Amino acid sequence: MSSAASALARPAAVPEAAPRHISVHPLTGHIGAEIEGPDLSKPLDREAVEEIRAALLKWKVVFFRDQPLTHAQHVTLAESFGAPTIGHPVFGFVEGYPQVYSVARNRFATRHVGEPLIRPWTGWHTDVSAAVNPPAASILRGVEIPPYGGDTFWTNLAVAYDGLSAPLRGFVDTLRGVHAFSPPEGQAATDDFVAKNRKRPLVSEHPLVRVIPETGERVLLVSPSFLKRITGLNPRESQQILELLFEHITRPEYTVRFRWQPGSIAFWDNRTTAHLAPRDIYALDFDRQLYRITLKGDVPVGVDGHASTAIEGEPLDAFSAGTA
């Protein structure tokens, strides 16, 4: 497995000086910043890449406006920061661009049926956390955007960890949880969903707290859509602790809400965030089309030094012709 240094293709040291090639405009106290300056349709120079990476490590998700990229330009941008994976290991990719995954308004219609059970944390997730090495980062670009509705939220899982009481932090540091793909509560899987997951099963056990190598931060590896149970606890204990953590990570003060526009780009550290697309889009008659690329990540390591383990499935490797 590659070293942590390769996950975001980071330099030996994160620059600490004020950026000279970009302008960074924080959006909240804990997470999110808009970046101005670079033209992402063109190859970035090393200095701009390092400054964007430093802003990403600090603010967890960064946003760009007025960047109408093609699929090919999106791939080139992603390659500046790491190794793109296949678009989605279970649900496919855009024809002709295997690194690109279509995030369309109705993409779940072929996967789940029935009425979901809606809880405050419903829909929050970290991308592909069912893999033993979830993506290090994701880059999402907006193409067809409704005139209103369809915003996205992100939450800072490092600040959320710090917000727990010291005794609870000490307990959660020792726990591990199982992540898997399954329909949302209240819904059933379609035949297509079952077939795709049988073809590429992904189930992994992760520490509930992982350590980020570049910063030493401890973050909650808590992905409400995919984290199914805590290892070693009885079902009721597991349910209660997970619901407490799910509720905790979605506290408003840990989050940022982003209003999409055509040509907007969101670039987030998938190790330190979870995100949510609110369900208001389903009450509207507008289409919403975005495209995502994920970057290869490393196997998470817990506070005790123990790494995640795969229960089913292979690690997510960098894209190659043989992985399509």
N, C-alpha and C positions, 0 to 999 in steps of 0.2 A: 504494500500500500504506500502511496506517495506520502511525503512528509507534509506537515501542516503548512510549511512555507509555500507549497505549490498550490494550495487550495484556491487562493485568490491571486496566484502568481505575484505575490508581494515582494518588494525589495527587501534587502537585509535589514533596513531600518525604516520606520515610518517617519516621514518628515514632520518636524514640530514647528517650523517657522510658518508664518502667515503665508497662505498660498499666493503665488504670483501669476499663475496662469489661469486661474478660475476665481470666481466670486461665490462665496458660500453664504446663504441666507437662511439661518435656522428658523423653523416654523413653530416649534413648541419648546418647552423647557427640557424635555427628555429625549425626543426622537424627531427626526425628519428635518431636511434642509433642501432648499432649492439651490441649484448650481447654475450659474451663468458663465458664458465665455466660450467654451469649446464648441466647435462644429462637429457633431458626432457622426456626420455623414462622411467625414474624412479620417484617415488614420491619425490617431492621437500621438503626440510626442511623449517621450518617457516622463518628462516633468509633469505634464497634465495628468497622465495616468496615475502617478504616485500621489498627486494632490487629491484626485478624486477618490483614490483608495483610502487615503487618510481621513477624508471627510466621511466616507462610508463607515469606517471603523468607529468614528466618533458618534455619528448621528444615526447609524443603523440602516436608514433608508434615505436615498437622495433622489431628487427629481430634476428633470430637465424639461423645458418647454420648447415648442417650435422646432422639433427634430423629426421631420417626416422621412424616416428611413425606409429603404427597401429591405426585403428579407436578407439579401446578400450583405448590405451595410450593417444590419443588425448582427449578423454572424461575425463580421469583422470587428465590430465594437466589442462583442463578448470575448473574442479571442485576445483582446488587449489585456483582459483581467483574469484569464484562466482558460481552462479547457472545456468547451461546451459538451454537454452530454447529448444523447438522443432526446428529441423533443419531450416525450414522456415515455417512460419504460413500459407502461401498461396501455396507455390510451393513444399512442401513436404520435404523428407529426404531420407537418405540411408537406404535401407532395412536392418533390424536387428540392426541399430544404429540410433534411432529416434532423437538424438541430433545433428547428422551430416548432413550437406547439401552439395550436390555435386555441385561444381562450374566447370562445364564442358564447353568446347569451344563452343559447339553448343546448349547450354541450351535455348537460346532465339528463336531458330528456330520454336518451337511449340507454341510460345506466340505472336509473332508479324509478320506481313507480310507487304511488301511494302518497299519503300526506305526512310530511315530516313532523316530528316532535320538536317544537321550537323552544329552545332554552337561551339564556343570555349569551352563551358561548357558541351556539350553533353556527357552524360554518367557519369558525376560526381554525387556522391550520398553519403549519410550517410545511413547505413544499416537500413532497415525497419522503416524509419522515419514516415511512415503512421500510425504506432501504437502509442497509447497515451503514452506508455513508451518504446521508442526505446531501443534496446540493449545497455547495458553499454559498452560492448567491444566485439570484434570479434577476433577469433584466426583462421588463415588460413594457411594451410600447402600445400606445393607443392609436387606432386607425379610424374606426367608425365609432363615434362617441355620441350618446344621446344629448339633447340640449339641456337636460337636467336629469338627475338620478344616476345611479351606477358608480358612485364614489367608492374608494377603497380605503380601509383602515389598516394601519400597522401598529403593533405594540412592541415595546422594548422589554425583552425577557431578562436582560441584565438588571435593569432598574426594578423590575417585578421581583426578581430574586432578592435584591437588597431590601425590598419593602416587606418581606416576611419577618416575623419575629425571630430573634436569635435561636430559641429552642426549636422552632419549626424548621429553620434553615438547617440546623444540625441534623434533624431527622431526615429531611428530604435529601440531604447530601448522600445518605446511605441507600436510597431506594433506586430501583430500576423498573422500567415499564415496557410493555409490549405494544408495538405499533403495527397496524395492518390497515389495508384498504377494506372497507365494508360500507354498505349503504348507510346514510344518515338514519338516526333513530326514527322509527315509525315507518320507514320506507323499505321496500323489498328490492332485491337485485334483479335486473333484467337478464335474459339469457346472454345478451351481448356482454354485460358486465361480468358475469360468471365465466364466460369463455375467455375473455381477455385476462382475467386474473388467474385462471387456471394455466394459461399459456405462459404468463410471466408472474408467478407468485412472489410477493414481497412481504415478509414478516420479519421484524427485528426486535431485539431487546436493547434498549438504550438506558443509560443512567438518566435519572430525572434532572440531574444537574450536570452540565458539561463545562469544561474549562476551555476558554478560547486562548490558543497558544500566543497570538500576537500581543494580547493585552493582559492576560491572566484573569480576565473577568470570569466569574461564575454566572451561568445563565440557566434558566429553567428550560429544559428540553421537553416542553409541554405543548403538544399539538392536539387540541381538542377533537378534531375530526378523525385523527388516526390513533391516538393513544387510548388503548382499550382497557388495560388493567395494570395494576402494580404487582410485580412479581413477589410472591411469598405472603401476600395479605389475603385474608378471606374476602369474598365478594363485597360484603357490606363495608368493610374497612376501606377497600380499594375505591369503591364508589364515592364514599364520603370525602376521602382525601383528594381524589381527582376533581370532584365538583368544587371543592374549596379552591384548588389551584386554578381550575378553568375560570372560575369567577374572578379570582385575584388578578390573573394576567390581563383581563379585559377592563380593568379599572380605567376610566377616561383619562386620568392624569398620565398614564403610561403610553397613550396612543397619539397618533396623528391621523387626520383624515385628508385625503387628497382628491381634489376635483379634477377629473380628466378633461383634456382637450385633445382634438386631433393633433398628432405629433408629440404628445407628452410621453415621457419615459420615466419609469420608476425602476430604480436599481437598489436592491436590498440585500443585506447580509442575512442569508437564510438560517444561519446558525444562531443569531441573536434576536430574531423577530418571529412573530406569527402575524398573519394578516387575514382580512375578511373582506369579501365583496357583499355588501348589504343586499338583502332580497328585494329592495324596492324596484329593481329593474324588471322583475317579473310582473309587476302591477302596471307597467307602462307598455306602450305599443312601439317603442323604439328599439332598433337593433343596437348591439354593442359588440364590437369586435376588437380584441387585443391579441397580441402575439408575444410569446414568452420564450426565452432561452435560459436554461439553467447551467451553472458551472459545476464541474466535478468537485465533490467535497471529500474530506477525509473522514475516517471512522471516529465518532465522538469518544472522548475519554472523560471519565468521571473524576470526582474529587479524590477518590481512592486510587486513581491511576488505572482502573480497569476499563477496557474499551468496550464498545457496543459489540453485540454478537448477532450474526444472521441466524434466524430460525428457518426461514425459507428464502430462496433467491440468491442471486449473485450481486456483488457491488455494482453501483452505477459507474461505468467507465466513461472515459472521454469518447466522443463519437468517432467511429471509424466506419468504413464501408461495410465491415463485417457485423456491425451492431444494429444495422437498420432492419 
